[in-house]
Amino acid sequence: MAVIDANLRRGPFRPGDRVQLTDPKGRLHTITLEAGKQFHTHRGFLRHDDLIGAPDGSTITNTAGTQYLAIRPLLADYVMSMPRGAAVVYPKDAGQIVTMADIFPGAVVVEAGVGSGALSMSLLRAIGEEGRLLSFERRADFAQIARGNARAFFGADHPAWTVTVGDLIEALPAAVEPASVDRVVLDMLAPWECLDVVADALLPGGVLICYVATATQLSRVAEAIRDHGGYTEPQAWESLVRGWHLEGLAVRPQHRMHGHTGFLITTRRLAPGVTPPLRKRRPGGYTVDADRQDGWSEDDFGERVPSPKRVRRTARALAPPAGDG
């Protein structure tokens, strides 16, 4: 079994290390060090051999006199520059998934929708080598890319990770015992289709967290969780990250930001046979019939409908005084 060497993330640069180079204008370049190789730009080149053996956080000057800062990329840096098959889960969302789903060392975690492996690496970091991450991906090419990206980052195949090419609904029952999984993370188009098989796999109290891109998906998975009856009331949110420009007294928000990337929704598995308390809420349920003939009402969208008495009172208050034109 492979063992992940923590020393790969510290100490002097070695052949095979990925190094992030930052030029004076803040432009980033990521290279993999190889003895005898060179890194070229339109403004000269630098030799990999000049970096090998140098401490992390060094500077190096190329043949044209341009100075670069050389530093090992963090996981957040790595996932944004690594080769991609599918779009990656941004670090801001991966961090919230790890925290809000309470991914802990030694946990048994099921992930569906591996993509390029960005979220998988955050999950592996959280569970450690004593945990288990069982990832399911429908596309073999995506699974291959994800394995390669994780191998390049960790320096070896992570011993806690198993990647299965196949559909979660069909493959999960054969992969785990009932009520043996601590956490489930779903990054897929239709997570509501997997609620039954996930409920069978999760321990009572286990967490399900779904990552979806659109409000339509969010609404549908929330109503499916409620209709299932085996989960707690779902909670949903999104996060927006805005960087700041820091230059002397010119301190202001950056013009570009990471806005909407996806919604997160969490719920927990109830014990078998337990019925959740009746939730009192105003919004109506998810409506499947998009072409309904009777039209839409405010209740369908959770709008608070003012009482007729309040409307009349407001209208009287805004009416012009008697005698005005």
URVENZI-V660491 format. One record per helix or strand of 3 or more residues. SS is the DSSP state (a for helix, b for strand). FROM is the first residue (numbers start at 1). LEN is the number of residues. If there is no record, write none. Layout:
ss={SS;SS}
from={FROM;FROM}
len={LEN;LEN}
This chain:
ss={a;b;b;b;b;a;b;b;a;a;b;a;b;a;b;a;b;a;b;a;b;b;b;b;a;a}
from={6;18;28;38;44;48;58;67;75;91;108;118;132;140;161;168;181;191;202;215;235;244;250;263;298;308}
len={4;5;5;4;4;3;4;5;7;10;5;10;6;15;5;8;7;11;11;14;3;4;4;7;4;11}
